[in-house]
């Protein structure tokens, strides 16, 4: 996270960049980084696009497909260990959602075997509960990302419209 903070600080010093129009964009673990960036740096960001991101490591580990769970526990930590569980809860964007103050576009596939759809649904619900602007696209016939042309087309159009409205502030 500090790397992203340092990058945002650097952008603010550059005359060729508009520090008032910075967005973050990422998918899967990059989607987690988008959500985490929004919890840490909403004051330096204008908008964010999260694609199939992890919003809570504990619920992710509990709900990801069985065949993936042990590998993900090695990668992220074992949520069954009380100390690790506390740490994972601490760094989970869902538990810091009150710090997100920027518009979000969240895209997900209903049948995602890697990052369960519940990861997106719970962060969308929490953002809406606190009155934040959040666009949610959940393709019912997709998994981890959008593979079908019709879904990709809609997603790309929605992303352009979202950024046009929230990053550039206009039509």
C-alpha positions as MATLAB code, in Angstrom:
seq = 'XXXXXXXXXXXXXXXXXXXXXXXXXXXXXXXXXXXXXXXXXXXXXXXXXXXXXXXXXXXXXXXXXXXXXXXXXXXXXXXXXXXXXXXXXXXXXXXXXXXXXXXXXXXXXXXXXXXXXXXXXXXXXXXXXXXXXXXXXXXXXXXXXXXXXXXXXXXXXXXXXXXXXXXXXXX';
ca = [
       0.000    0.000    0.000;
       2.848    2.389    0.693;
       3.993    2.027   -2.919;
       0.621    3.287   -4.093;
       0.755    6.135   -1.600;
       4.243    7.068   -2.804;
       3.049    6.973   -6.411;
       0.110    9.240   -5.583;
       2.473   11.650   -3.809;
       4.767   11.628   -6.849;
       1.857   12.261   -9.231;
       0.947   15.311   -7.145;
       4.381   16.815   -7.870;
       4.211   16.328  -11.636;
       3.140   19.269  -13.759;
       2.095   16.996  -16.643;
      -0.442   15.102  -14.528;
      -3.717   16.275  -13.036;
      -3.615   15.138   -9.407;
      -7.344   15.882   -9.161;
      -8.167   13.183  -11.740;
      -6.539    9.996  -10.535;
      -8.373    6.674  -10.512;
      -7.288    3.155   -9.607;
      -8.243    0.125  -11.677;
      -7.541   -3.565  -11.136;
      -8.817   -7.111  -11.180;
      -8.577  -10.127   -8.889;
      -5.745   -9.358   -6.435;
      -5.523   -6.039   -8.271;
      -9.195   -5.587   -7.388;
      -8.291   -6.059   -3.735;
      -5.579   -3.419   -4.195;
      -8.190   -1.068   -5.690;
     -10.437   -1.543   -2.662;
      -7.521   -1.210   -0.239;
      -6.295    1.911   -2.055;
      -9.755    3.409   -1.710;
      -9.678    2.781    2.050;
      -6.230    4.345    2.445;
      -6.146    7.079   -0.191;
      -9.682    8.273   -0.961;
      -8.429   11.811   -0.344;
      -6.009   11.450   -3.283;
      -8.295    9.543   -5.654;
     -11.280   10.554   -7.734;
     -12.732    7.121   -8.612;
     -12.006    3.395   -8.558;
     -12.782    0.345  -10.705;
     -12.636   -3.065   -8.986;
     -12.987   -6.211  -11.065;
     -13.532   -9.460   -9.129;
     -11.629   -8.174   -6.095;
     -11.345   -9.633   -2.608;
     -13.176   -7.434   -0.097;
     -12.587   -9.559    3.018;
      -9.825  -12.162    3.194;
     -11.632  -14.211    5.842;
     -14.856  -14.584    3.871;
     -12.832  -15.103    0.695;
     -10.895  -17.990    2.238;
     -14.035  -19.490    3.738;
     -15.984  -19.313    0.465;
     -13.480  -19.880   -2.336;
     -13.632  -23.241   -4.088;
     -12.331  -26.133   -1.985;
      -9.641  -27.066   -4.493;
      -8.122  -23.572   -4.174;
      -8.436  -22.958   -0.437;
      -5.204  -24.525    0.839;
      -3.106  -22.763   -1.810;
      -4.731  -19.435   -0.971;
      -4.107  -20.021    2.744;
      -0.409  -20.443    1.958;
      -0.502  -17.228   -0.067;
      -2.598  -14.998    2.229;
      -2.600  -16.697    5.642;
      -4.782  -19.238    7.397;
      -7.984  -17.657    8.685;
      -8.432  -20.538   11.142;
      -5.490  -19.253   13.209;
      -6.903  -16.582   15.580;
      -3.950  -14.185   15.234;
      -3.935  -14.470   11.442;
      -7.706  -14.087   11.333;
      -7.459  -10.837   13.302;
      -4.799   -9.550   10.904;
      -6.803  -10.533    7.818;
      -9.890   -8.819    9.248;
      -7.824   -5.696    9.956;
      -6.574   -5.361    6.370;
      -9.868   -6.264    4.696;
     -11.476   -3.343    2.839;
     -14.947   -4.442    3.936;
     -14.000   -3.730    7.549;
     -12.685   -0.289    6.576;
     -15.455    0.639    4.161;
     -16.241    3.795    6.143;
     -12.963    5.234    4.829;
     -14.054    4.932    1.194;
     -15.366    8.278   -0.020;
     -14.956    7.968   -3.798;
     -17.288    6.569   -6.463;
     -16.699    2.890   -7.195;
     -17.454    0.638  -10.157;
     -17.444   -3.007   -9.118;
     -17.622   -5.768  -11.735;
     -18.080   -9.449  -10.961;
     -19.073  -12.765  -12.479;
     -21.811  -14.663  -10.647;
     -20.072  -18.008  -11.231;
     -16.553  -16.995  -10.221;
     -14.759  -20.034   -8.724;
     -11.723  -17.985   -7.660;
     -13.194  -14.908   -5.985;
     -16.771  -15.719   -4.947;
     -19.475  -13.270   -5.995;
     -20.160  -12.675   -2.290;
     -16.926  -10.658   -2.113;
     -18.355   -8.046   -4.467;
     -21.905   -8.196   -3.156;
     -20.863   -7.541    0.445;
     -18.715   -4.500   -0.394;
     -21.432   -3.106   -2.685;
     -24.009   -3.485    0.088;
     -21.720   -1.842    2.651;
     -20.945    1.074    0.320;
     -24.623    1.600   -0.444;
     -25.488    1.400    3.254;
     -23.203    4.353    3.901;
     -24.593    6.310    0.940;
     -21.577    5.998   -1.353;
     -21.865    6.038   -5.121;
     -21.294    2.502   -6.384;
     -22.035    0.977   -9.759;
     -22.316   -2.803   -9.718;
     -22.162   -5.062  -12.742;
     -22.685   -8.755  -12.036;
     -22.690  -10.903  -15.163;
     -24.830  -13.928  -14.346;
     -23.182  -16.080  -17.020;
     -19.529  -15.321  -16.232;
     -16.814  -16.461  -13.877;
     -13.495  -14.803  -13.012;
     -13.623  -11.901  -15.450;
     -15.677  -11.338  -18.561;
     -15.044  -13.705  -21.462;
     -18.260  -13.371  -23.449;
     -18.226  -10.572  -26.006;
     -21.615   -9.152  -25.019;
     -20.513   -8.870  -21.379;
     -17.133   -7.371  -22.283;
     -18.850   -4.812  -24.499;
     -21.292   -3.770  -21.771;
     -18.527   -3.704  -19.155;
     -16.257   -1.570  -21.346;
     -19.071    0.864  -22.116;
     -20.016    1.061  -18.439;
     -16.387    1.705  -17.492;
     -16.049    4.522  -20.021;
     -19.308    6.095  -18.833;
     -18.326    5.698  -15.166;
     -14.924    7.320  -15.689;
     -16.420   10.022  -17.876;
     -18.892   10.930  -15.135;
     -16.686   10.538  -12.082;
     -13.156   11.190  -13.283;
     -13.821   13.844  -15.887;
     -17.090   15.156  -14.478;
     -19.071   15.526  -17.648;
     -20.949   14.163  -20.601;
];
